[in-house]
Amino acid sequence: MSTMSLALRDSTTMVRRRIKHMRRYPSLTLQLVGLPVVFLLLFVYVFGGTLGNGLGSGPGGRSEYVAYVTPGIILMAMATVAMGTAVSVSMDMMEGIVARFKTMAIARVSVLTGHVVAAMLQTFFAVVVVVAVAFAIGFRSDANVVEWFAAAGVLAMFAFALTWLTVAMGLAAKTIDSASNMPQPLVFLPLLGSGFVPTDSMPAGLRWFADYQPFTPVIETLRGLLLGTGIGANGIGAVAWSAGIALIGYLWARKLYNRQA
Amino acid sequence: MTANINQPAIAVRGLRKQYGDKVVLDGIDLSVAQGKIFSLLGPNGAGKTTIVRILSTLIRADAGDIRVAGHDLVREPDAVRAAIGVTGQFSAVDKLLTGEENLLLMADLHHLDRRVGRRRAAELLERFDLVEAGGKPASTYSGGMQRRLDLAMTLLGSPQVIFLDEPTTGLDPRSRRDVWQLIRELVAGGVTIFLTTQYLDEADHLADRIALLDQGRLVAEGTPEELKRQIPGGHVNLRFTDAAELDLAARTLAATSRDDEALVLQVPHDGGVHSLRALLARLDDASIEVEELTLHTPDLDDVFLALTEKKMEAVR
């Protein structure tokens, strides 16, 4: 068997292992998906009426706010799942089984690819749930099939980047607690970007941060594809941030996994 | 790919490892013949686990020429990994999976055909008395069951060389006997075992050869018999009814130590019947009444204490 097909086979085995974990202990997944759904309902039904009026375009009110906030909540869901990934990786590394894997003649990267692919599936599940709830409470999109696929592609890219980054965080963490604390800021980034309100309503310093942080171009690209707003340079920004974060996350994770005590 | 039968299963020359300023392994040389049990004996912190971690490719040595199953550890780590199995002192099972799933995971990672993998897993569950528990998550297993599953997982790949790092630490006496029995069966099947332990009786029971590790150096190596012969640990303990008798005996015999509280005198002795008769004759001649006599033949404890104490004195 060639090195490549060996890596693929071992990685598939590791993905199956992670999926078994998730299916046997679904509470973590449900918790990770539940949080963004609660935020969606909270923002639409509690703050939505007022916030929608402040958007300053269209009819205003709750119905307009559902459309505005859904891309932000989707990104929040991705960040929440990524946080769970860091915790799962860190828990796994504390088990003796990973030391066993390292003494076996298997593709070394497969333990990590198992985590990455399983986390991507978990993200996909979370995003589908969030979008379904959003549709149920009045979200409508005028996107065609190509635009939906493009949106899925942008999300997959960014999820891939966040996953590698949080896999690395999980490896870097010395305790489970620090593994859950390290990626916490990611969950707040949609709030400190264009996820919940337009950035031009923010004070100067915060606005500068909100405009230049990675979540904003991804959210704006998503809005453009699903709601038909202008995308501009955000598309390039989303791709560049995804590629950059994925590369850094991957290299960091690989270095940590191969480190020798 | 099977290694030449005359070639050692494990050959180590000049192994060194240090963490920062602390030298953990200071020039280890050892050789383990195929199909034998080699036991590395030493107190906690002697460096036993570090050696196992190096030989099983988990960490790198700072220096040394090391071959395992005929393969160079640095140049062909994957060939070494394909030939070995490791069961450490902390259980290397996936606690979220069931016992059977753990074994099937190993079968997949050894790239066994699905049907062959299922058969091997079923055989091992049977052999390790885990058939009933096979469908339950490993997190619900007792310590002894987890260790058995751990060993079963190690065996699934049919390794030529097995590293067992303190395999019976924390087990109850019965599980301990089970593990011993299993180790003997494995060696009968031609496997080489590298066993670390801090229990002298375990090494004495199982090992063909023993090396004593103390503070990163091998202080002695040989068969259990050779090691016991190295030190004159045999003696006779004589207990008396009162201090006067003890005094008298101490003057009559060449005692190595006396305990005035317990009224016990320790006299060196080679374990032979002839010299024992001579000793008793001398006590009779002096009309010394002995309350109790116990014979102590040297065991590995004596060897171990003698060798490590010698070193402590040299340091002082």
Interface residues (C-beta under 8 A of the other chain):
Chain A: M1 L6 R9 D10 T13 R16 R17 K20 H21 R24 Y25 E95 G96 I97 A99 R100 F101 K102 T103 M104 A105 I106 Q260 A261
Chain B: R53 S56 T57 L58 I59 R60 D78 A79 R81 A82 I84 V86 G88 F90 S91 A92 V93 D94 K95 L96 L97 E101 L105 D108 L109 H110 H111 P137 M153 G157
